[in-house]
């Protein structure tokens, strides 16, 4: 697969929290944790399972950081 995003991080799926329509997929990438909210249908189509590998693909026009 070719993709324009340059921020691709491969890791291990550590948890999948399934809701009514949306799942939260938790990915461990060398000790950093990423969370993606995707449809339950996508979880099934991609055959995502805890312990499996997947990649976090990040394409964003901005990243915001705030402090109190």
PEBEL-V833087 format. One line per field, one symbol per residue. ss: DSSP state (h for helix, s for strand, l for the rest). phi: phi as a letter, one per 40 degrees, with the letter a starting at -180 (. if undefined). psi: psi as a letter, one per 20 degrees, with the letter a starting at -180 (. if undefined). Layout:
BEGIN
ss = ???
phi = ???
psi = ???
END
This chain:
BEGIN
ss = llllllsssssssssssslllssssssssllsssssssshhhhhhlllllllssssssllllllllll
phi = .baccbbbbcabcbabccbcbbbbbbbcbfgcbbbbcbcdccdcccfcadgcbabcbbbacabbbbbc
psi = pqqhpinpopappiqoopagiqqoppppnlippqpporqhghgghilpqpirqrppopoqiqpqpqq.
END
